[in-house]
Amino acid sequence: MTNELKQAIGAYCERLTAAVDHPDISFHCDGRGKKYLRIVRRSWGSDSAHAFVKVDDGSLWKPASWKGPAKNFSRGNVFSLPEVVTEYHGR
């Protein structure tokens, strides 16, 4: 994983956490995968998969389960996200 990708994922997680604006909900990267990194949503002590980021190109993928992404099509890219996230559209 490149340093640029690590910074982009960190910025993405910070923007999501700020958009939710709730003290018990936060987002972080679980950097354990070889092909995909899991973005985790922590709410009230429970974790769920929010998205997956492909290590090769930074594309965002919807989760199919805790272990892997739904591989039908990409949902965006961490390098080309809008600067301001005004509201949260997650689960």
N, CA, C and O atoms as a printed pandas DataFrame, in Angstrom:
     atom_number atom_name residue_name chain_id  residue_number  x_coord  y_coord  z_coord
0              1         N          MET        A               1    0.855   -1.171    0.000
1              2        CA          MET        A               1    0.000    0.000    0.000
2              3         C          MET        A               1    0.904    1.238    0.000
3              4         O          MET        A               1    1.840    1.351    0.791
4              5         N          THR        A               2    0.591    2.147   -0.905
5              6        CA          THR        A               2    1.399    3.363   -0.996
6              7         C          THR        A               2    0.995    4.361    0.080
7              8         O          THR        A               2   -0.099    4.282    0.639
8              9         N          ASN        A               3    1.874    5.282    0.356
9             10        CA          ASN        A               3    1.610    6.314    1.346
10            11         C          ASN        A               3    0.475    7.227    0.875
11            12         O          ASN        A               3   -0.324    7.694    1.687
12            13         N          GLU        A               4    0.404    7.479   -0.435
13            14        CA          GLU        A               4   -0.662    8.313   -1.008
14            15         C          GLU        A               4   -2.036    7.666   -0.797
15            16         O          GLU        A               4   -3.005    8.352   -0.470
16            17         N          LEU        A               5   -2.114    6.351   -0.984
17            18        CA          LEU        A               5   -3.372    5.632   -0.763
18            19         C          LEU        A               5   -3.753    5.668    0.712
19            20         O          LEU        A               5   -4.921    5.858    1.050
20            21         N          LYS        A               6   -2.783    5.488    1.579
21            22        CA          LYS        A               6   -3.035    5.522    3.024
22            23         C          LYS        A               6   -3.600    6.881    3.442
23            24         O          LYS        A               6   -4.531    6.942    4.245
24            25         N          GLN        A               7   -3.047    7.964    2.906
25            26        CA          GLN        A               7   -3.535    9.311    3.228
26            27         C          GLN        A               7   -4.941    9.543    2.674
27            28         O          GLN        A               7   -5.772   10.159    3.341
28            29         N          ALA        A               8   -5.214    9.055    1.463
29            30        CA          ALA        A               8   -6.538    9.227    0.852
30            31         C          ALA        A               8   -7.603    8.469    1.640
31            32         O          ALA        A               8   -8.707    8.977    1.832
32            33         N          ILE        A               9   -7.284    7.266    2.096
33            34        CA          ILE        A               9   -8.233    6.479    2.894
34            35         C          ILE        A               9   -8.459    7.146    4.245
35            36         O          ILE        A               9   -9.590    7.199    4.728
36            37         N          GLY        A              10   -7.396    7.653    4.858
37            38        CA          GLY        A              10   -7.535    8.362    6.126
38            39         C          GLY        A              10   -8.423    9.591    5.997
39            40         O          GLY        A              10   -9.262    9.851    6.859
40            41         N          ALA        A              11   -8.238   10.343    4.924
41            42        CA          ALA        A              11   -9.066   11.527    4.687
42            43         C          ALA        A              11  -10.526   11.133    4.439
43            44         O          ALA        A              11  -11.440   11.816    4.902
44            45         N          TYR        A              12  -10.745   10.036    3.710
45            46        CA          TYR        A              12  -12.098    9.544    3.447
46            47         C          TYR        A              12  -12.794    9.162    4.757
47            48         O          TYR        A              12  -13.952    9.520    4.972
48            49         N          CYS        A              13  -12.095    8.444    5.623
49            50        CA          CYS        A              13  -12.674    8.036    6.906
50            51         C          CYS        A              13  -12.973    9.249    7.791
51            52         O          CYS        A              13  -14.000    9.285    8.469
52            53         N          GLU        A              14  -12.092   10.227    7.786
53            54        CA          GLU        A              14  -12.330   11.446    8.569
54            55         C          GLU        A              14  -13.557   12.200    8.066
55            56         O          GLU        A              14  -14.351   12.691    8.868
56            57         N          ARG        A              15  -13.721   12.297    6.736
57            58        CA          ARG        A              15  -14.883   12.987    6.175
58            59         C          ARG        A              15  -16.184   12.263    6.489
59            60         O          ARG        A              15  -17.200   12.900    6.768
60            61         N          LEU        A              16  -16.157   10.928    6.445
61            62        CA          LEU        A              16  -17.356   10.162    6.800
62            63         C          LEU        A              16  -17.730   10.373    8.261
63            64         O          LEU        A              16  -18.900   10.581    8.583
64            65         N          THR        A              17  -16.735   10.320    9.144
65            66        CA          THR        A              17  -16.984   10.508   10.572
66            67         C          THR        A              17  -17.538   11.899   10.833
67            68         O          THR        A              17  -18.452   12.057   11.643
68            69         N          ALA        A              18  -17.000   12.909   10.160
69            70        CA          ALA        A              18  -17.492   14.277   10.328
70            71         C          ALA        A              18  -18.906   14.438    9.779
71            72         O          ALA        A              18  -19.706   15.185   10.342
72            73         N          ALA        A              19  -19.221   13.743    8.682
73            74        CA          ALA        A              19  -20.554   13.845    8.087
74            75         C          ALA        A              19  -21.619   13.218    8.981
75            76         O          ALA        A              19  -22.741   13.718    9.058
76            77         N          VAL        A              20  -21.271   12.130    9.652
77            78        CA          VAL        A              20  -22.223   11.474   10.555
78            79         C          VAL        A              20  -22.460   12.347   11.779
79            80         O          VAL        A              20  -23.591   12.477   12.247
80            81         N          ASP        A              21  -21.396   12.943   12.296
81            82        CA          ASP        A              21  -21.459   13.877   13.420
82            83         C          ASP        A              21  -22.203   13.286   14.621
83            84         O          ASP        A              21  -23.137   13.886   15.153
84            85         N          HIS        A              22  -21.764   12.099   15.029
85            86        CA          HIS        A              22  -22.323   11.433   16.203
86            87         C          HIS        A              22  -21.163   10.887   17.025
87            88         O          HIS        A              22  -20.269   10.259   16.459
88            89         N          PRO        A              23  -21.143   11.101   18.329
89            90        CA          PRO        A              23  -19.990   10.670   19.131
90            91         C          PRO        A              23  -19.778    9.156   19.197
91            92         O          PRO        A              23  -18.669    8.706   19.489
92            93         N          ASP        A              24  -20.815    8.369   18.933
93            94        CA          ASP        A              24  -20.682    6.914   19.029
94            95         C          ASP        A              24  -20.447    6.232   17.685
95            96         O          ASP        A              24  -20.374    5.004   17.639
96            97         N          ILE        A              25  -20.327    6.981   16.593
97            98        CA          ILE        A              25  -20.135    6.396   15.263
98            99         C          ILE        A              25  -18.855    6.951   14.662
99           100         O          ILE        A              25  -18.654    8.164   14.604
100          101         N          SER        A              26  -17.986    6.037   14.210
101          102        CA          SER        A              26  -16.736    6.442   13.571
102          103         C          SER        A              26  -16.376    5.447   12.473
103          104         O          SER        A              26  -16.934    4.352   12.403
104          105         N          PHE        A              27  -15.444    5.839   11.624
105          106        CA          PHE        A              27  -14.989    5.006   10.509
106          107         C          PHE        A              27  -13.476    4.907   10.570
107          108         O          PHE        A              27  -12.794    5.875   10.905
108          109         N          HIS        A              28  -12.953    3.727   10.244
109          110        CA          HIS        A              28  -11.505    3.531   10.186
110          111         C          HIS        A              28  -11.185    2.431    9.189
111          112         O          HIS        A              28  -12.067    1.674    8.782
112          113         N          CYS        A              29   -9.922    2.346    8.798
113          114        CA          CYS        A              29   -9.481    1.339    7.830
114          115         C          CYS        A              29   -8.897    0.145    8.563
115          116         O          CYS        A              29   -8.063    0.291    9.456
116          117         N          ASP        A              30   -9.346   -1.035    8.172
117          118        CA          ASP        A              30   -8.797   -2.284    8.688
118          119         C          ASP        A              30   -7.834   -2.801    7.617
119          120         O          ASP        A              30   -8.241   -3.568    6.744
120          121         N          GLY        A              31   -6.580   -2.396    7.671
121          122        CA          GLY        A              31   -5.612   -2.662    6.607
122          123         C          GLY        A              31   -4.995   -4.030    6.646
123          124         O          GLY        A              31   -3.786   -4.144    6.850
124          125         N          ARG        A              32   -5.765   -5.067    6.460
125          126        CA          ARG        A              32   -5.225   -6.426    6.552
126          127         C          ARG        A              32   -5.202   -7.182    5.235
127          128         O          ARG        A              32   -4.503   -8.190    5.125
128          129         N          GLY        A              33   -5.946   -6.725    4.229
129          130        CA          GLY        A              33   -6.062   -7.498    2.997
130          131         C          GLY        A              33   -4.934   -7.238    2.008
131          132         O          GLY        A              33   -4.246   -6.220    2.082
132          133         N          LYS        A              34   -4.756   -8.177    1.077
133          134        CA          LYS        A              34   -3.745   -8.024    0.037
134          135         C          LYS        A              34   -4.312   -7.265   -1.163
135          136         O          LYS        A              34   -3.636   -6.408   -1.732
136          137         N          LYS        A              35   -5.550   -7.580   -1.547
137          138        CA          LYS        A              35   -6.175   -6.926   -2.693
138          139         C          LYS        A              35   -7.112   -5.792   -2.284
139          140         O          LYS        A              35   -7.174   -4.761   -2.955
140          141         N          TYR        A              36   -7.834   -5.982   -1.193
141          142        CA          TYR        A              36   -8.820   -5.007   -0.743
142          143         C          TYR        A              36   -8.600   -4.654    0.726
143          144         O          TYR        A              36   -8.260   -5.515    1.537
144          145         N          LEU        A              37   -8.799   -3.382    1.058
145          146        CA          LEU        A              37   -8.756   -2.930    2.446
146          147         C          LEU        A              37  -10.177   -2.629    2.884
147          148         O          LEU        A              37  -10.938   -2.025    2.129
148          149         N          ARG        A              38  -10.544   -3.034    4.072
149          150        CA          ARG        A              38  -11.899   -2.854    4.576
150          151         C          ARG        A              38  -12.021   -1.527    5.320
151          152         O          ARG        A              38  -11.196   -1.213    6.178
152          153         N          ILE        A              39  -13.060   -0.745    4.987
153          154        CA          ILE        A              39  -13.422    0.442    5.749
154          155         C          ILE        A              39  -14.498   -0.001    6.733
155          156         O          ILE        A              39  -15.552   -0.496    6.331
156          157         N          VAL        A              40  -14.229    0.177    8.018
157          158        CA          VAL        A              40  -15.096   -0.327    9.079
158          159         C          VAL        A              40  -15.877    0.821    9.715
159          160         O          VAL        A              40  -15.320    1.876   10.018
160          161         N          ARG        A              41  -17.159    0.597    9.909
161          162        CA          ARG        A              41  -18.011    1.543   10.629
162          163         C          ARG        A              41  -18.202    1.004   12.039
163          164         O          ARG        A              41  -18.745   -0.085   12.223
164          165         N          ARG        A              42  -17.761    1.757   13.021
165          166        CA          ARG        A              42  -17.932    1.366   14.420
166          167         C          ARG        A              42  -19.062    2.198   15.001
167          168         O          ARG        A              42  -18.997    3.427   15.024
168          169         N          SER        A              43  -20.101    1.514   15.471
169          170        CA          SER        A              43  -21.222    2.221   16.092
170          171         C          SER        A              43  -21.642    1.464   17.346
171          172         O          SER        A              43  -21.983    0.282   17.300
172          173         N          TRP        A              44  -21.608    2.178   18.465
173          174        CA          TRP        A              44  -21.994    1.643   19.765
174          175         C          TRP        A              44  -21.283    0.325   20.075
175          176         O          TRP        A              44  -21.898   -0.621   20.568
176          177         N          GLY        A              45  -19.986    0.273   19.781
177          178        CA          GLY        A              45  -19.166   -0.881   20.115
178          179         C          GLY        A              45  -19.248   -2.043   19.149
179          180         O          GLY        A              45  -18.606   -3.068   19.376
180          181         N          SER        A              46  -20.012   -1.918   18.085
181          182        CA          SER        A              46  -20.159   -2.983   17.105
182          183         C          SER        A              46  -19.571   -2.539   15.768
183          184         O          SER        A              46  -19.771   -1.397   15.354
184          185         N          ASP        A              47  -18.849   -3.430   15.089
185          186        CA          ASP        A              47  -18.234   -3.098   13.807
186          187         C          ASP        A              47  -19.020   -3.713   12.655
187          188         O          ASP        A              47  -19.556   -4.814   12.773
188          189         N          SER        A              48  -19.082   -2.981   11.529
189          190        CA          SER        A              48  -19.662   -3.508   10.305
190          191         C          SER        A              48  -18.846   -2.999    9.129
191          192         O          SER        A              48  -18.232   -1.934    9.206
192          193         N          ALA        A              49  -18.839   -3.762    8.038
193          194        CA          ALA        A              49  -18.097   -3.358    6.851
194          195         C          ALA        A              49  -18.875   -2.261    6.140
195          196         O          ALA        A              49  -20.040   -2.449    5.791
196          197         N          HIS        A              50  -18.236   -1.115    5.925
197          198        CA          HIS        A              50  -18.872   -0.001    5.233
198          199         C          HIS        A              50  -18.525   -0.029    3.740
199          200         O          HIS        A              50  -19.389    0.211    2.897
200          201         N          ALA        A              51  -17.280   -0.316    3.419
201          202        CA          ALA        A              51  -16.817   -0.339    2.034
202          203         C          ALA        A              51  -15.488   -1.089    1.968
203          204         O          ALA        A              51  -14.875   -1.395    2.991
204          205         N          PHE        A              52  -15.062   -1.374    0.748
205          206        CA          PHE        A              52  -13.744   -1.948    0.510
206          207         C          PHE        A              52  -13.018   -1.063   -0.489
207          208         O          PHE        A              52  -13.631   -0.521   -1.409
208          209         N          VAL        A              53  -11.705   -0.915   -0.305
209          210        CA          VAL        A              53  -10.881   -0.124   -1.207
210          211         C          VAL        A              53   -9.895   -1.063   -1.881
211          212         O          VAL        A              53   -9.159   -1.787   -1.210
212          213         N          LYS        A              54   -9.881   -1.049   -3.211
213          214        CA          LYS        A              54   -8.940   -1.885   -3.960
214          215         C          LYS        A              54   -7.550   -1.261   -3.875
215          216         O          LYS        A              54   -7.377   -0.081   -4.180
216          217         N          VAL        A              55   -6.569   -2.044   -3.467
217          218        CA          VAL        A              55   -5.219   -1.549   -3.230
218          219         C          VAL        A              55   -4.567   -1.064   -4.526
219          220         O          VAL        A              55   -3.811   -0.093   -4.502
220          221         N          ASP        A              56   -4.843   -1.717   -5.649
221          222        CA          ASP        A              56   -4.198   -1.371   -6.919
222          223         C          ASP        A              56   -4.503    0.046   -7.389
223          224         O          ASP        A              56   -3.603    0.762   -7.826
224          225         N          ASP        A              57   -5.788    0.462   -7.300
225          226        CA          ASP        A              57   -6.173    1.737   -7.905
226          227         C          ASP        A              57   -7.000    2.655   -7.001
227          228         O          ASP        A              57   -7.343    3.760   -7.421
228          229         N          GLY        A              58   -7.328    2.240   -5.787
229          230        CA          GLY        A              58   -8.081    3.090   -4.859
230          231         C          GLY        A              58   -9.573    3.125   -5.100
231          232         O          GLY        A              58  -10.256    3.996   -4.561
232          233         N          SER        A              59  -10.106    2.201   -5.897
233          234        CA          SER        A              59  -11.546    2.208   -6.168
234          235         C          SER        A              59  -12.321    1.688   -4.967
235          236         O          SER        A              59  -11.862    0.798   -4.251
236          237         N          LEU        A              60  -13.514    2.264   -4.756
237          238        CA          LEU        A              60  -14.390    1.897   -3.637
238          239         C          LEU        A              60  -15.392    0.849   -4.089
239          240         O          LEU        A              60  -15.960    0.945   -5.176
240          241         N          TRP        A              61  -15.602   -0.151   -3.247
241          242        CA          TRP        A              61  -16.525   -1.234   -3.552
242          243         C          TRP        A              61  -17.491   -1.425   -2.396
243          244         O          TRP        A              61  -17.104   -1.326   -1.232
244          245         N          LYS        A              62  -18.735   -1.697   -2.715
245          246        CA          LYS        A              62  -19.765   -2.000   -1.728
246          247         C          LYS        A              62  -19.457   -3.364   -1.100
247          248         O          LYS        A              62  -19.002   -4.267   -1.802
248          249         N          PRO        A              63  -19.696   -3.531    0.204
249          250        CA          PRO        A              63  -19.420   -4.835    0.814
250          251         C          PRO        A              63  -20.509   -5.863    0.488
251          252         O          PRO        A              63  -21.698   -5.547    0.513
252          253         N          ALA        A              64  -20.096   -7.079    0.187
253          254        CA          ALA        A              64  -21.028   -8.196    0.051
254          255         C          ALA        A              64  -21.195   -8.870    1.408
255          256         O          ALA        A              64  -22.260   -9.399    1.726
256          257         N          SER        A              65  -20.136   -8.841    2.194
257          258        CA          SER        A              65  -20.147   -9.405    3.539
258          259         C          SER        A              65  -18.994   -8.769    4.303
259          260         O          SER        A              65  -18.342   -7.851    3.805
260          261         N          TRP        A              66  -18.748   -9.250    5.491
261          262        CA          TRP        A              66  -17.627   -8.752    6.281
262          263         C          TRP        A              66  -16.303   -9.075    5.593
263          264         O          TRP        A              66  -15.339   -8.320    5.714
264          265         N          LYS        A              67  -16.257  -10.188    4.877
265          266        CA          LYS        A              67  -15.001  -10.666    4.323
266          267         C          LYS        A              67  -14.646  -10.132    2.941
267          268         O          LYS        A              67  -13.470  -10.132    2.578
268          269         N          GLY        A              68  -15.627   -9.674    2.155
269          270        CA          GLY        A              68  -15.273   -9.269    0.804
270          271         C          GLY        A              68  -16.277   -8.351    0.144
271          272         O          GLY        A              68  -17.404   -8.201    0.615
272          273         N          PRO        A              69  -15.853   -7.726   -0.974
273          274        CA          PRO        A              69  -16.716   -6.776   -1.666
274          275         C          PRO        A              69  -17.644   -7.449   -2.672
275          276         O          PRO        A              69  -17.410   -8.577   -3.105
276          277         N          ALA        A              70  -18.707   -6.724   -3.031
277          278        CA          ALA        A              70  -19.563   -7.127   -4.143
278          279         C          ALA        A              70  -18.834   -6.681   -5.406
279          280         O          ALA        A              70  -18.557   -5.492   -5.567
280          281         N          LYS        A              71  -18.525   -7.594   -6.284
281          282        CA          LYS        A              71  -17.644   -7.289   -7.409
282          283         C          LYS        A              71  -18.404   -6.996   -8.701
283          284         O          LYS        A              71  -17.929   -7.332   -9.786
284          285         N          ASN        A              72  -19.585   -6.370   -8.597
285          286        CA          ASN        A              72  -20.310   -6.048   -9.814
286          287         C          ASN        A              72  -19.800   -4.773  -10.484
287          288         O          ASN        A              72  -19.600   -4.765  -11.699
288          289         N          PHE        A              73  -19.584   -3.693   -9.724
289          290        CA          PHE        A              73  -18.969   -2.483  -10.263
290          291         C          PHE        A              73  -18.493   -1.594   -9.126
291          292         O          PHE        A              73  -18.966   -1.698   -7.994
292          293         N          SER        A              74  -17.553   -0.724   -9.444
293          294        CA          SER        A              74  -16.973    0.177   -8.456
294          295         C          SER        A              74  -17.945    1.293   -8.107
295          296         O          SER        A              74  -18.743    1.701   -8.950
296          297         N          ARG        A              75  -17.889    1.795   -6.867
297          298        CA          ARG        A              75  -18.772    2.870   -6.409
298          299         C          ARG        A              75  -18.075    4.224   -6.341
299          300         O          ARG        A              75  -18.668    5.192   -5.864
300          301         N          GLY        A              76  -16.852    4.313   -6.801
301          302        CA          GLY        A              76  -16.106    5.571   -6.753
302          303         C          GLY        A              76  -14.637    5.299   -6.551
303          304         O          GLY        A              76  -14.178    4.166   -6.702
304          305         N          ASN        A              77  -13.894    6.340   -6.208
305          306        CA          ASN        A              77  -12.466    6.219   -6.006
306          307         C          ASN        A              77  -12.057    7.167   -4.889
307          308         O          ASN        A              77  -12.527    8.304   -4.845
308          309         N          VAL        A              78  -11.194    6.723   -3.990
309          310        CA          VAL        A              78  -10.787    7.563   -2.864
310          311         C          VAL        A              78   -9.941    8.748   -3.313
311          312         O          VAL        A              78   -9.800    9.712   -2.560
312          313         N          PHE        A              79   -9.378    8.706   -4.509
313          314        CA          PHE        A              79   -8.575    9.814   -5.014
314          315         C          PHE        A              79   -9.425   10.892   -5.685
315          316         O          PHE        A              79   -8.947   12.010   -5.876
316          317         N          SER        A              80  -10.663   10.586   -6.044
317          318        CA          SER        A              80  -11.488   11.561   -6.762
318          319         C          SER        A              80  -12.829   11.811   -6.082
319          320         O          SER        A              80  -13.839   12.015   -6.755
320          321         N          LEU        A              81  -12.843   11.795   -4.764
321          322        CA          LEU        A              81  -14.069   12.072   -4.020
322          323         C          LEU        A              81  -14.264   13.577   -3.870
323          324         O          LEU        A              81  -13.289   14.328   -3.909
324          325         N          PRO        A              82  -15.510   14.033   -3.699
325          326        CA          PRO        A              82  -15.730   15.456   -3.458
326          327         C          PRO        A              82  -15.035   15.901   -2.172
327          328         O          PRO        A              82  -14.904   15.121   -1.229
328          329         N          GLU        A              83  -14.600   17.132   -2.141
329          330        CA          GLU        A              83  -13.911   17.655   -0.964
330          331         C          GLU        A              83  -14.822   17.750    0.254
331          332         O          GLU        A              83  -14.370   17.542    1.380
332          333         N          VAL        A              84  -16.090   18.060    0.045
333          334        CA          VAL        A              84  -17.011   18.256    1.156
334          335         C          VAL        A              84  -18.090   17.185    1.107
335          336         O          VAL        A              84  -18.805   17.059    0.112
336          337         N          VAL        A              85  -18.204   16.423    2.171
337          338        CA          VAL        A              85  -19.278   15.455    2.315
338          339         C          VAL        A              85  -20.277   16.090    3.273
339          340         O          VAL        A              85  -19.972   16.297    4.448
340          341         N          THR        A              86  -21.467   16.398    2.773
341          342        CA          THR        A              86  -22.422   17.131    3.608
342          343         C          THR        A              86  -23.339   16.219    4.393
343          344         O          THR        A              86  -23.808   16.592    5.468
344          345         N          GLU        A              87  -23.602   15.039    3.880
345          346        CA          GLU        A              87  -24.464   14.121    4.620
346          347         C          GLU        A              87  -24.046   12.688    4.360
347          348         O          GLU        A              87  -23.385   12.390    3.366
348          349         N          TYR        A              88  -24.435   11.814    5.254
349          350        CA          TYR        A              88  -24.064   10.415    5.213
350          351         C          TYR        A              88  -25.197    9.608    4.591
351          352         O          TYR        A              88  -26.345    9.724    5.018
352          353         N          HIS        A              89  -24.885    8.791    3.583
353          354        CA          HIS        A              89  -25.894    7.975    2.913
354          355         C          HIS        A              89  -25.638    6.490    3.129
355          356         O          HIS        A              89  -25.919    5.691    2.235
356          357         N          GLY        A              90  -25.124    6.101    4.263
357          358        CA          GLY        A              90  -24.790    4.705    4.518
358          359         C          GLY        A              90  -25.937    3.947    5.126
359          360         O          GLY        A              90  -27.072    4.420    5.191
360          361         N          ARG        A              91  -25.606    2.754    5.569
361          362        CA          ARG        A              91  -26.613    1.882    6.173
362          363         C          ARG        A              91  -26.905    2.315    7.575
363          364         O          ARG        A              91  -27.731    1.701    8.252
